[in-house]
Amino acid sequence: MDEQTSYIDVTPSYMVIAFIWAFFKPQFAIDGGPPQQARWGQNLVPVAPGRHQVSVWCPYMWMPQCGLNTAVVDAHPASVTKVSWKAPWLVFLQGSISVGAGALPSGASAYGALPQGQAVAGTPADWYPDPQARHQQRYWDGSAWTAHVSDGGVTSEDPI
């Protein structure tokens, strides 16, 4: 893997009791691009490092974008950002979406990555998903996690 390649892991799922979803194929779009058909479960997509908008939905009968929900994610070099989307229990509702760090593909370099939310040597100072999952992001100063956190773009402090 190129040390500058980033991945977004789009993972659609549904509740077991809503098995009817298995008959429909989820879709997603990155940065407003054309819809891409996905499978239920992991869909690893290579992207350029940077901020991306990910939309996920599932066509259902007469509804072309059932459960549509969108998340903005920051894809860091040589890392995986996981976007999990859960189909709504009622087709008229919005699907739930969450963002977190994922594992690098097997055989991939961990240079500059934050696999599973853990910082590694050489990772540049920046905002990354909170390794303790208490907040959306936590600031990495290049050598250690700081108390600076961010939720919905609002910064505050929460000591580790």
Phi and psi restraints in degrees (value plus and minus 20) as a CYANA .aco file:
   2 ASP   PHI     -85.8   -45.8
   2 ASP   PSI     116.0   156.0
   3 GLU   PHI     -86.6   -46.6
   3 GLU   PSI     -29.9    10.1
   4 GLN   PHI    -122.2   -82.2
   4 GLN   PSI     -23.9    16.1
   5 THR   PHI     -96.5   -56.5
   5 THR   PSI     117.4   157.4
   6 SER   PHI    -135.5   -95.5
   6 SER   PSI     141.1   181.1
   7 TYR   PHI    -151.5  -111.5
   7 TYR   PSI     126.7   166.7
   8 ILE   PHI    -136.5   -96.5
   8 ILE   PSI     104.0   144.0
   9 ASP   PHI    -118.1   -78.1
   9 ASP   PSI      80.3   120.3
  10 VAL   PHI    -108.6   -68.6
  10 VAL   PSI      97.1   137.1
  11 THR   PHI    -143.2  -103.2
  11 THR   PSI      72.0   112.0
  12 PRO   PHI     -99.6   -59.6
  12 PRO   PSI     125.9   165.9
  13 SER   PHI    -169.9  -129.9
  13 SER   PSI     151.5   191.5
  14 TYR   PHI    -166.7  -126.7
  14 TYR   PSI     140.1   180.1
  15 MET   PHI     -91.3   -51.3
  15 MET   PSI     123.7   163.7
  16 VAL   PHI     -77.0   -37.0
  16 VAL   PSI     -59.0   -19.0
  17 ILE   PHI     -88.8   -48.8
  17 ILE   PSI     -35.0     5.0
  18 ALA   PHI    -121.6   -81.6
  18 ALA   PSI      26.4    66.4
  19 PHE   PHI     -79.9   -39.9
  19 PHE   PSI     -38.1     1.9
  20 ILE   PHI     -76.9   -36.9
  20 ILE   PSI     -46.5    -6.5
  21 TRP   PHI     -79.9   -39.9
  21 TRP   PSI     -47.2    -7.2
  22 ALA   PHI     -79.9   -39.9
  22 ALA   PSI     -41.3    -1.3
  23 PHE   PHI    -104.1   -64.1
  23 PHE   PSI     -24.2    15.8
  24 PHE   PHI    -141.3  -101.3
  24 PHE   PSI     127.8   167.8
  25 LYS   PHI    -119.5   -79.5
  25 LYS   PSI     104.0   144.0
  26 PRO   PHI     -87.6   -47.6
  26 PRO   PSI     139.6   179.6
  27 GLN   PHI    -155.4  -115.4
  27 GLN   PSI     139.2   179.2
  28 PHE   PHI    -167.7  -127.7
  28 PHE   PSI     141.2   181.2
  29 ALA   PHI    -158.7  -118.7
  29 ALA   PSI     122.2   162.2
  30 ILE   PHI    -134.8   -94.8
  30 ILE   PSI     106.7   146.7
  31 ASP   PHI      36.3    76.3
  31 ASP   PSI      18.4    58.4
  32 GLY   PHI      52.1    92.1
  32 GLY   PSI      -9.2    30.8
  33 GLY   PHI     -90.4   -50.4
  33 GLY   PSI    -195.8  -155.8
  34 PRO   PHI     -85.8   -45.8
  34 PRO   PSI     128.5   168.5
  35 PRO   PHI     -81.4   -41.4
  35 PRO   PSI     120.9   160.9
  36 GLN   PHI    -137.6   -97.6
  36 GLN   PSI     111.5   151.5
  37 GLN   PHI     -93.9   -53.9
  37 GLN   PSI     116.9   156.9
  38 ALA   PHI    -138.3   -98.3
  38 ALA   PSI     153.7   193.7
  39 ARG   PHI    -133.9   -93.9
  39 ARG   PSI     139.5   179.5
  40 TRP   PHI     -86.8   -46.8
  40 TRP   PSI     107.8   147.8
  41 GLY   PHI      89.0   129.0
  41 GLY   PSI    -181.1  -141.1
  42 GLN   PHI     -90.5   -50.5
  42 GLN   PSI     112.9   152.9
  43 ASN   PHI    -153.0  -113.0
  43 ASN   PSI      82.4   122.4
  44 LEU   PHI    -109.7   -69.7
  44 LEU   PSI     101.8   141.8
  45 VAL   PHI    -141.3  -101.3
  45 VAL   PSI     101.4   141.4
  46 PRO   PHI     -93.8   -53.8
  46 PRO   PSI     116.2   156.2
  47 VAL   PHI    -159.5  -119.5
  47 VAL   PSI     143.7   183.7
  48 ALA   PHI     -93.9   -53.9
  48 ALA   PSI     127.1   167.1
  49 PRO   PHI     -78.6   -38.6
  49 PRO   PSI     126.7   166.7
  50 GLY   PHI     116.8   156.8
  50 GLY   PSI    -191.0  -151.0
  51 ARG   PHI    -108.7   -68.7
  51 ARG   PSI     113.3   153.3
  52 HIS   PHI    -154.3  -114.3
  52 HIS   PSI     129.0   169.0
  53 GLN   PHI    -124.0   -84.0
  53 GLN   PSI     104.6   144.6
  54 VAL   PHI    -136.9   -96.9
  54 VAL   PSI     103.1   143.1
  55 SER   PHI    -133.5   -93.5
  55 SER   PSI     118.6   158.6
  56 VAL   PHI    -153.6  -113.6
  56 VAL   PSI     121.9   161.9
  57 TRP   PHI    -181.5  -141.5
  57 TRP   PSI     159.3   199.3
  58 CYS   PHI    -163.2  -123.2
  58 CYS   PSI     103.9   143.9
  59 PRO   PHI     -84.0   -44.0
  59 PRO   PSI     116.2   156.2
  60 TYR   PHI    -161.1  -121.1
  60 TYR   PSI      90.5   130.5
  61 MET   PHI      30.5    70.5
  61 MET   PSI    -132.4   -92.4
  62 TRP   PHI    -109.3   -69.3
  62 TRP   PSI     -21.7    18.3
  63 MET   PHI    -120.2   -80.2
  63 MET   PSI      89.6   129.6
  64 PRO   PHI     -91.2   -51.2
  64 PRO   PSI     -44.1    -4.1
  65 GLN   PHI    -156.0  -116.0
  65 GLN   PSI      40.0    80.0
  66 CYS   PHI     -86.7   -46.7
  66 CYS   PSI     113.1   153.1
  67 GLY   PHI      54.2    94.2
  67 GLY   PSI      -5.6    34.4
  68 LEU   PHI     -70.5   -30.5
  68 LEU   PSI     109.6   149.6
  69 ASN   PHI    -169.0  -129.0
  69 ASN   PSI     133.1   173.1
  70 THR   PHI    -152.6  -112.6
  70 THR   PSI     124.8   164.8
  71 ALA   PHI    -155.6  -115.6
  71 ALA   PSI     127.0   167.0
  72 VAL   PHI    -122.1   -82.1
  72 VAL   PSI     107.7   147.7
  73 VAL   PHI    -146.2  -106.2
  73 VAL   PSI     132.5   172.5
  74 ASP   PHI    -126.7   -86.7
  74 ASP   PSI      95.8   135.8
  75 ALA   PHI    -115.9   -75.9
  75 ALA   PSI      99.3   139.3
  76 HIS   PHI    -117.2   -77.2
  76 HIS   PSI     132.5   172.5
  77 PRO   PHI     -74.4   -34.4
  77 PRO   PSI     118.3   158.3
  78 ALA   PHI      33.6    73.6
  78 ALA   PSI      21.1    61.1
  79 SER   PHI    -158.9  -118.9
  79 SER   PSI     149.3   189.3
  80 VAL   PHI    -140.2  -100.2
  80 VAL   PSI     109.7   149.7
  81 THR   PHI    -130.0   -90.0
  81 THR   PSI     101.7   141.7
  82 LYS   PHI    -112.8   -72.8
  82 LYS   PSI     108.2   148.2
  83 VAL   PHI    -136.7   -96.7
  83 VAL   PSI      89.5   129.5
  84 SER   PHI    -121.4   -81.4
  84 SER   PSI     107.7   147.7
  85 TRP   PHI    -143.2  -103.2
  85 TRP   PSI     109.8   149.8
  86 LYS   PHI    -133.4   -93.4
  86 LYS   PSI     105.6   145.6
  87 ALA   PHI     -79.1   -39.1
  87 ALA   PSI     124.2   164.2
  88 PRO   PHI     -89.6   -49.6
  88 PRO   PSI     133.6   173.6
  89 TRP   PHI     -93.6   -53.6
  89 TRP   PSI     -43.5    -3.5
  90 LEU   PHI    -143.4  -103.4
  90 LEU   PSI     105.8   145.8
  91 VAL   PHI     -78.3   -38.3
  91 VAL   PSI     -38.4     1.6
  92 PHE   PHI    -106.7   -66.7
  92 PHE   PSI     -24.8    15.2
  93 LEU   PHI    -114.2   -74.2
  93 LEU   PSI     146.2   186.2
  94 GLN   PHI    -102.3   -62.3
  94 GLN   PSI     119.2   159.2
  95 GLY   PHI     -90.7   -50.7
  95 GLY   PSI     134.5   174.5
  96 SER   PHI    -109.0   -69.0
  96 SER   PSI     125.9   165.9
  97 ILE   PHI    -156.1  -116.1
  97 ILE   PSI     121.5   161.5
  98 SER   PHI    -163.0  -123.0
  98 SER   PSI     136.0   176.0
  99 VAL   PHI    -145.9  -105.9
  99 VAL   PSI     119.6   159.6
 100 GLY   PHI    -182.3  -142.3
 100 GLY   PSI    -199.9  -159.9
 101 ALA   PHI    -105.2   -65.2
 101 ALA   PSI     127.2   167.2
 102 GLY   PHI    -141.8  -101.8
 102 GLY   PSI    -198.8  -158.8
 103 ALA   PHI    -108.9   -68.9
 103 ALA   PSI     125.6   165.6
 104 LEU   PHI     -87.3   -47.3
 104 LEU   PSI     130.3   170.3
 105 PRO   PHI     -79.0   -39.0
 105 PRO   PSI     130.0   170.0
 106 SER   PHI     -79.8   -39.8
 106 SER   PSI     118.9   158.9
 107 GLY   PHI      63.4   103.4
 107 GLY   PSI     -21.5    18.5
 108 ALA   PHI    -102.2   -62.2
 108 ALA   PSI     131.4   171.4
 109 SER   PHI     -92.9   -52.9
 109 SER   PSI     123.9   163.9
 110 ALA   PHI    -118.8   -78.8
 110 ALA   PSI      -9.7    30.3
 111 TYR   PHI     -80.6   -40.6
 111 TYR   PSI     106.4   146.4
 112 GLY   PHI      49.8    89.8
 112 GLY   PSI      -8.2    31.8
 113 ALA   PHI    -120.8   -80.8
 113 ALA   PSI     146.4   186.4
 114 LEU   PHI    -144.4  -104.4
 114 LEU   PSI      46.1    86.1
 115 PRO   PHI     -82.5   -42.5
 115 PRO   PSI     109.8   149.8
 116 GLN   PHI      30.8    70.8
 116 GLN   PSI      16.6    56.6
 117 GLY   PHI      60.6   100.6
 117 GLY   PSI     -16.3    23.7
 118 GLN   PHI    -120.5   -80.5
 118 GLN   PSI     112.9   152.9
 119 ALA   PHI     -95.4   -55.4
 119 ALA   PSI     126.4   166.4
 120 VAL   PHI    -143.1  -103.1
 120 VAL   PSI     140.4   180.4
 121 ALA   PHI     -77.2   -37.2
 121 ALA   PSI     120.1   160.1
 122 GLY   PHI      69.4   109.4
 122 GLY   PSI     -22.6    17.4
 123 THR   PHI     -93.1   -53.1
 123 THR   PSI     105.5   145.5
 124 PRO   PHI     -88.0   -48.0
 124 PRO   PSI     134.2   174.2
 125 ALA   PHI     -82.8   -42.8
 125 ALA   PSI     110.7   150.7
 126 ASP   PHI     159.9   199.9
 126 ASP   PSI     157.1   197.1
 127 TRP   PHI    -106.2   -66.2
 127 TRP   PSI     112.9   152.9
 128 TYR   PHI    -156.3  -116.3
 128 TYR   PSI     143.3   183.3
 129 PRO   PHI     -75.1   -35.1
 129 PRO   PSI     116.9   156.9
 130 ASP   PHI     -81.9   -41.9
 130 ASP   PSI      99.0   139.0
 131 PRO   PHI     -83.8   -43.8
 131 PRO   PSI     -40.5    -0.5
 132 GLN   PHI    -114.8   -74.8
 132 GLN   PSI     -22.9    17.1
 133 ALA   PHI      38.7    78.7
 133 ALA   PSI       4.3    44.3
 134 ARG   PHI    -107.5   -67.5
 134 ARG   PSI     -42.3    -2.3
 135 HIS   PHI    -157.8  -117.8
 135 HIS   PSI     149.7   189.7
 136 GLN   PHI     -88.4   -48.4
 136 GLN   PSI     -65.2   -25.2
 137 GLN   PHI    -158.5  -118.5
 137 GLN   PSI     135.1   175.1
 138 ARG   PHI    -156.0  -116.0
 138 ARG   PSI     127.1   167.1
 139 TYR   PHI    -106.5   -66.5
 139 TYR   PSI     108.9   148.9
 140 TRP   PHI    -122.3   -82.3
 140 TRP   PSI     101.4   141.4
 141 ASP   PHI    -108.4   -68.4
 141 ASP   PSI     -10.5    29.5
 142 GLY   PHI      83.2   123.2
 142 GLY   PSI     -37.2     2.8
 143 SER   PHI    -158.5  -118.5
 143 SER   PSI     -39.3     0.7
 144 ALA   PHI    -179.5  -139.5
 144 ALA   PSI     137.1   177.1
 145 TRP   PHI     -91.5   -51.5
 145 TRP   PSI     122.6   162.6
 146 THR   PHI    -125.2   -85.2
 146 THR   PSI     158.7   198.7
 147 ALA   PHI    -102.6   -62.6
 147 ALA   PSI     -27.4    12.6
 148 HIS   PHI     -96.0   -56.0
 148 HIS   PSI     104.5   144.5
 149 VAL   PHI    -149.7  -109.7
 149 VAL   PSI     144.3   184.3
 150 SER   PHI    -162.1  -122.1
 150 SER   PSI     114.8   154.8
 151 ASP   PHI    -153.9  -113.9
 151 ASP   PSI      96.4   136.4
 152 GLY   PHI      42.1    82.1
 152 GLY   PSI       9.5    49.5
 153 GLY   PHI      64.3   104.3
 153 GLY   PSI     -22.8    17.2
 154 VAL   PHI    -117.7   -77.7
 154 VAL   PSI     101.3   141.3
 155 THR   PHI    -112.2   -72.2
 155 THR   PSI     130.2   170.2
 156 SER   PHI    -176.8  -136.8
 156 SER   PSI    -192.4  -152.4
 157 GLU   PHI    -142.7  -102.7
 157 GLU   PSI     119.1   159.1
 158 ASP   PHI    -167.6  -127.6
 158 ASP   PSI      81.3   121.3
 159 PRO   PHI     -78.1   -38.1
 159 PRO   PSI     127.0   167.0
